[in-house]
Amino acid sequence: MPIVDVVIPALNEAQALPAVLRGLRGAPTPGFTLRDIVVADNGSTDTTAAVARGAGAQVVREPRRGYGAACLAALDHLRSRPPEVVVFIDADGSDDPSQLADLVTPLLEARADLVIGSRALGEREAGALTPVQAFGNSVATNLMRVFYGARFTDLGPFRAIRWPALERLGMRDRDFGWTVEMQTRALRAHLSCVEVPVRYRRRRAGRSKVAGTLGGMIGAGWKILFTIARVRLGG
C-alpha cells in the first residue's frame, strides 16, 4: 500500500488542531496507508505541541516564524523515510480533512504529480474566504495563466504531491509565498497539476495570521507577487 504522510504547519492552534487530527485519522484511505501526521510547531506559545502529541501526531519544532519555514522543517524530518505522497493541510479547521482521499487518489492513479484543493471550485461557507483573499487568488492565478498558460483557480493550502516531484522542486520559501512557489515551480518543471474541489469553512477557533490583520494581508499579497516573479526569472 502506498504510504501517505500529512504535514500540518501550526502556530498557536491548540484549540482548532484536535478536530483536524481526528478528521484525518477518521478519513477514508482507499488504496493507501496514512502513516504519519507531522505537526510543524512554528514557535507556538500555547499548548499546540502537547495537543498534537496527545493525539498521536509527531511534532517538529521550527521556532523561526514563517509558514514555509514550518513546512520545510517537516520535510527535513520526513527525509529519513520518505513517503510516496505528502499532503499539506492547515491547522485551523478551515479545510475538511475527510477529503484526504480526494487529493491523494489522482496521484496514485498517475493522473497528476501535484493536486491542489480548490476552494474556488468547491463549497464555501459564508465568510470563509475574505474578499481580500479572493482578490489575491485572482491576481496570482491570472499571472500564472499569463506566464505559464496554467489554469489554476486557487492557491489553496490543502494539497498533495508525490514525494519525488516535491524533491525536484527545490522549495525554499520560508513565508507566505510557499503555496504559490510550489505551483510556479511545478509549472516550470512541467509537472502534471490538477485541481479538485474542496469544502472550505470559517476557521473554528483563533484568528488568522494572514487574513486576520491588515499587515498580514498586505505582506502576504506582496510576497505572492514577488515569488511568482522570482520563480519566473529563474530564482
C-alpha positions as CSV (number, residue, x, y, z in Angstrom):
1,M,0.0,0.0,0.0
2,P,1.4,3.4,-0.9
3,I,2.4,5.5,2.1
4,V,0.9,8.9,2.7
5,D,2.2,11.4,5.3
6,V,0.5,14.6,6.3
7,V,2.2,17.9,7.2
8,I,0.4,20.5,9.3
9,P,2.2,23.8,9.9
10,A,0.8,25.2,13.1
11,L,1.2,28.4,15.2
12,N,-0.9,28.7,18.3
13,E,-3.6,26.3,17.0
14,A,-4.2,24.3,20.2
15,Q,-8.0,24.9,20.0
16,A,-8.6,24.0,16.4
17,L,-5.9,21.3,15.9
18,P,-7.7,18.4,17.7
19,A,-10.6,18.4,15.3
20,V,-8.2,18.4,12.3
21,L,-6.3,15.5,13.7
22,R,-9.4,13.5,14.4
23,G,-10.7,14.2,11.0
24,L,-7.5,13.0,9.3
25,R,-7.4,9.8,11.4
26,G,-11.1,9.1,10.6
27,A,-10.8,9.9,6.9
28,P,-11.3,7.1,4.3
29,T,-7.9,5.9,2.9
30,P,-8.9,3.7,-0.2
31,G,-5.7,2.2,-1.8
32,F,-3.2,3.9,0.5
33,T,-2.0,4.0,4.1
34,L,-2.0,7.2,6.2
35,R,1.3,6.7,8.1
36,D,2.4,9.8,9.9
37,I,0.9,13.2,10.7
38,V,3.6,15.7,11.3
39,V,2.7,18.9,13.1
40,A,5.4,21.6,12.5
41,D,5.1,23.8,15.6
42,N,6.1,27.2,14.4
43,G,7.1,28.8,17.7
44,S,3.7,28.4,19.4
45,T,3.2,30.0,22.8
46,D,0.2,27.8,23.6
47,T,-0.2,24.1,24.0
48,T,-0.1,23.2,20.3
49,A,2.8,20.8,20.6
50,A,1.3,19.0,23.6
51,V,-2.1,18.7,22.0
52,A,-0.5,17.3,18.8
53,R,1.5,14.7,20.7
54,G,-1.6,13.7,22.8
55,A,-3.5,13.0,19.6
56,G,-0.7,10.7,18.3
57,A,0.9,13.2,15.9
58,Q,4.7,13.7,15.5
59,V,5.9,17.2,16.4
60,V,8.7,19.0,14.7
61,R,9.7,22.4,16.2
62,E,10.6,25.3,14.0
63,P,10.9,28.4,16.2
64,R,11.7,30.7,13.3
65,R,8.3,32.1,12.3
66,G,7.1,31.5,8.8
67,Y,4.6,29.2,7.1
68,G,7.2,27.9,4.6
69,A,9.8,27.5,7.4
70,A,7.4,25.2,9.2
71,C,6.8,23.2,6.1
72,L,10.5,22.9,5.3
73,A,11.2,21.7,8.9
74,A,8.6,18.9,8.5
75,L,10.0,17.8,5.1
76,D,13.5,17.6,6.7
77,H,12.0,15.3,9.3
78,L,10.4,13.1,6.6
79,R,13.5,12.6,4.5
80,S,14.8,9.8,6.8
81,R,12.0,7.6,5.5
82,P,10.1,9.5,2.8
83,P,6.5,8.6,1.8
84,E,5.1,8.2,-1.6
85,V,2.8,11.2,-1.1
86,V,2.9,14.3,1.1
87,V,-0.3,16.1,2.0
88,F,-0.4,19.6,3.4
89,I,-3.3,20.9,5.4
90,D,-3.7,23.9,7.7
91,A,-4.3,23.5,11.4
92,D,-7.2,26.0,11.7
93,G,-10.0,23.6,10.7
94,S,-11.0,25.5,7.5
95,D,-10.4,22.6,5.2
96,D,-12.3,19.3,5.5
97,P,-9.8,16.5,6.4
98,S,-12.3,13.9,5.4
99,Q,-11.5,14.8,1.8
100,L,-8.0,13.4,2.1
101,A,-8.6,10.7,-0.5
102,D,-9.9,13.2,-3.0
103,L,-6.5,14.8,-3.1
104,V,-4.4,11.6,-2.9
105,T,-6.3,9.5,-5.5
106,P,-5.3,11.4,-8.6
107,L,-1.6,10.9,-7.6
108,L,-2.0,7.2,-7.0
109,E,-3.7,6.8,-10.3
110,A,-0.9,8.6,-12.1
111,R,-3.2,11.3,-13.3
112,A,-1.1,14.1,-11.6
113,D,2.1,14.9,-9.8
114,L,0.5,17.8,-7.8
115,V,-3.1,18.2,-6.7
116,I,-4.4,21.5,-5.4
117,G,-7.6,21.5,-3.3
118,S,-9.5,24.4,-4.9
119,R,-11.7,26.5,-2.6
120,A,-12.9,28.4,-5.6
121,L,-14.3,25.2,-7.2
122,G,-15.8,23.7,-4.0
123,E,-18.4,24.7,-1.5
124,R,-17.5,27.7,0.7
125,E,-19.1,28.6,4.0
126,A,-20.2,32.2,4.0
127,G,-17.4,34.5,5.1
128,A,-14.7,31.7,4.9
129,L,-12.8,33.3,2.1
130,T,-12.5,37.0,2.6
131,P,-12.7,39.5,-0.4
132,V,-9.0,40.3,0.1
133,Q,-8.1,36.6,-0.1
134,A,-10.3,36.1,-3.2
135,F,-8.7,39.1,-4.9
136,G,-5.2,37.9,-4.1
137,N,-6.1,34.5,-5.5
138,S,-7.4,36.0,-8.7
139,V,-4.3,38.2,-9.3
140,A,-1.9,35.3,-8.6
141,T,-3.8,32.7,-10.7
142,N,-4.1,35.2,-13.6
143,L,-0.4,35.9,-13.5
144,M,0.3,32.1,-13.7
145,R,-2.0,31.9,-16.6
146,V,-0.2,34.7,-18.4
147,F,3.3,33.4,-17.6
148,Y,2.7,29.7,-17.9
149,G,-0.7,29.1,-19.6
150,A,-1.8,27.4,-16.4
151,R,-5.5,27.5,-15.4
152,F,-5.4,27.3,-11.6
153,T,-8.3,28.8,-9.7
154,D,-6.7,28.8,-6.2
155,L,-3.6,28.8,-4.1
156,G,-5.3,26.6,-1.5
157,P,-3.2,25.2,1.3
158,F,-4.9,21.8,1.2
159,R,-2.8,20.0,-1.4
160,A,-1.0,16.7,-2.2
161,I,2.2,16.0,-4.1
162,R,4.3,12.9,-4.9
163,W,7.5,12.9,-2.9
164,P,9.9,12.6,-5.9
165,A,8.1,15.5,-7.6
166,L,8.4,17.6,-4.4
167,E,12.1,17.0,-4.1
168,R,12.6,18.1,-7.7
169,L,11.1,21.5,-6.9
170,G,13.8,22.6,-4.5
171,M,11.3,24.5,-2.3
172,R,12.9,27.3,-0.3
173,D,10.3,30.0,0.5
174,R,10.0,30.4,4.3
175,D,7.0,32.7,4.5
176,F,3.6,33.1,2.8
177,G,5.0,32.5,-0.7
178,W,5.1,28.8,0.0
179,T,2.0,27.7,-1.9
180,V,2.5,29.9,-4.9
181,E,6.2,28.9,-5.1
182,M,5.1,25.2,-5.2
183,Q,2.7,25.8,-8.1
184,T,5.0,28.0,-10.1
185,R,8.0,25.7,-9.6
186,A,5.8,22.7,-10.6
187,L,4.8,24.6,-13.8
188,R,8.4,25.3,-14.6
189,A,9.3,21.7,-14.1
190,H,6.4,20.6,-16.4
191,L,4.8,18.6,-13.7
192,S,1.2,17.5,-14.2
193,C,-1.1,19.6,-12.0
194,V,-4.8,19.2,-11.3
195,E,-7.3,20.8,-9.0
196,V,-10.1,19.1,-7.1
197,P,-13.0,20.9,-5.4
198,V,-12.7,21.1,-1.6
199,R,-15.1,22.3,1.1
200,Y,-13.9,25.4,2.9
201,R,-15.2,26.7,6.2
202,R,-14.6,29.6,8.5
203,R,-11.7,28.9,10.9
204,R,-13.0,27.1,14.0
205,A,-11.0,29.0,16.6
206,G,-8.5,31.8,17.0
207,R,-7.5,34.4,14.4
208,S,-5.9,34.1,11.0
209,K,-2.2,35.1,10.9
210,V,-2.7,36.4,7.4
211,A,-6.3,37.4,6.7
212,G,-6.9,38.4,10.4
213,T,-4.7,41.6,10.1
214,L,-4.2,44.3,7.5
215,G,-0.4,44.0,7.8
216,G,-0.6,40.2,7.3
217,M,-2.8,40.6,4.2
218,I,-0.5,43.2,2.6
219,G,2.6,41.3,3.4
220,A,1.2,38.0,2.0
221,G,0.0,39.7,-1.1
222,W,3.3,41.3,-1.8
223,K,5.1,38.0,-1.1
224,I,2.9,36.1,-3.5
225,L,3.6,38.5,-6.4
226,F,7.3,38.7,-5.6
227,T,7.5,34.8,-5.6
228,I,5.8,34.5,-8.9
229,A,8.2,37.0,-10.5
230,R,11.3,35.4,-8.8
231,V,10.5,31.9,-10.0
232,R,9.6,33.2,-13.4
233,L,13.1,34.8,-13.6
234,G,14.8,31.5,-12.5
235,G,15.2,32.3,-8.8
